[in-house]
Amino acid sequence: MSSRLMQERVAFFTIVRREIRRFMRIWVQTITPPAVNAVLYMLIFGGLIGSRIREMNGVPYMDFIVPGVIMMGIIINSYANVSSSMFSAKMQHFIEELLVAPVSNITILAGFIIGGVARGLAVGTLVTVVAFFFTDLIPVHPVVTISIAILTSIMFSLGGFLNALFATTFDDISIVPNFVLTPLTYFGGIFYSISMLPDFWQIVSKLNPILYMINGFRFGILGSSDIPLWQSYAVILIFIAALGSVCVILLNRGAGIKQ
Amino acid sequence: MSALTIKDLRKTYDGGVEALKGIDLDVEDGNFFALLGPNGAGKSTAIGIISSLVNKTSGHVSVCGFDLDKNREAAKANIGLVPQEFNFNVFETVQSIVLNVAGYNGIKRRVAKQRTEYYLKQLSLWDKRDTVSRNLSGGMKRRLMIARALVHEPKLLILDEPTAGVDIEIRRTMWEFLTRVNKEEGTSIILTTHYLEEAEALCKDVAIIDHGQIVEQGTVSELLSRSMMETFVLDTDVTTIPEQVGGYHMRHRDDGKAEIDVPQGTALNDVFKALSESNISVSSLRNKENRLEAFFVRLVQSKRDDSASIDHESSTKEGAV
């Protein structure tokens, strides 16, 4: 391995280690709240209301909502981790430690993104463990389940990074999660199948990218979903390519981080 | 080889402010170089561009022979930066901050730990290694930034007002440390400071920047020889000091003493005679060591006066048209 490549590798793992240590240091704020939320969703929607609904798309209602609840934790936390970490680095100016070091922008981006993926998957794993108290689901397609989780996490980590680049106040990093991500996640078919909706709203729902992620993940766990699997992969990969390219272009220009 | 070469460097900010108007600078390898200038002169912009924190508008910068446009990573590997403002993670410990920066510079963990220990000990921060950085005193924070800038052992160390707000004792310790880094390790150092006494004591070469242009450049001794004036500090019992005494300019100091500017070569007898005629009795006198400051103040003031007279002339001409 060339010395340049070796340097980039060391820098990458340093960023990843720092990012993981950051969210683990404050695990009470970063890891446990999503698990508590998941317990509430499963208890209220899956247990209390779900016992009246019984089945959705041919599976028990509790089993139907579990993939969506896990995916919601992954999406929100991947996004929040990167947007919050990157924005803090900007506000406290310690992003300058990276900008003056001989690290390529792609390595900086990759380090932050893997940090976001680590938190997304940590939350996803914890919610899955919690879910085992409510259901005994075993993924039908484990490779699909894991790959959709990782790719979704990468996509939303990129989204969080982009948000942080443009953000100038703490309000700016809470607007997207509160007013865009959360509504899209709820309308992304966590608690219902879009086949229940009138035709018009089915078409509108299909414009929501989160629908493809939740259904892809649901296919991995239950073996069935509202959306063909290839469409889920296609949507996620297109978003990753687009968001990743925009992030790299903005980093190269120094947008939001250089004068 | 030069540690730093700058050619026709220009920077215009988005709002239209022209911070650098084409500066040229050459810092020899191993030099201890002072970049001086009043607030807003363009020092921090120049440093920002050299260290890749600010995008330049045009011009060329090369660090240790590596062009910033063509080989940015190699150029950056040779720079250590101590910025003016604290810019570390206030929730991290001292040791983590230095270790992380070593990692960003591609230094493997084992070596990074050794170097972190070495530089924290050198800067008397090893005992504070597990302290969260926000709990450090101002002087410790400055020293932390120096340790962090040196951990990858750069060939060029840039310090932007490193002793601002630091007490005299710590400032002297930092001077000794920086002199050692420069002399023993051969690290080239560029220093900006408002304490001109610091530049006079530490630096070999000086450039003075004002309104985005280099207005003077040379060795400290060259600039001082151009000064042509000496300043003396007087202990006197007079409470009201006149501005002019026998043609010499005088002023009051905050510590109750007075200062008098005297052209080089003037007989001190003449000075005392003028003071006596003005009924100013002097109990002691010493030559003010901080001669560079006097030169700097006069230079910047004369440039301001020149530009003011040019502005006045042009406005008069415009008025005539």
Interface residues (C-beta under 8 A of the other chain):
Chain A: S3 R4 M6 Q7 E8 V10 A11 F13 T14 I15 R17 R18 R21 R25 S88 A89 Q92 H93 F94 E96 E97 L98 L99 V100 A101 P102 V103 S104 R253 G254 K258 Q259
Chain B: Y13 G48 S51 S52 L53 V54 N55 R72 E73 A74 K76 A77 I79 L81 P83 E85 F86 N87 F88 N89 V90 F91 S96 N100 V101 G103 Y104 N105 G106 I107 K108 R109 R148 H152
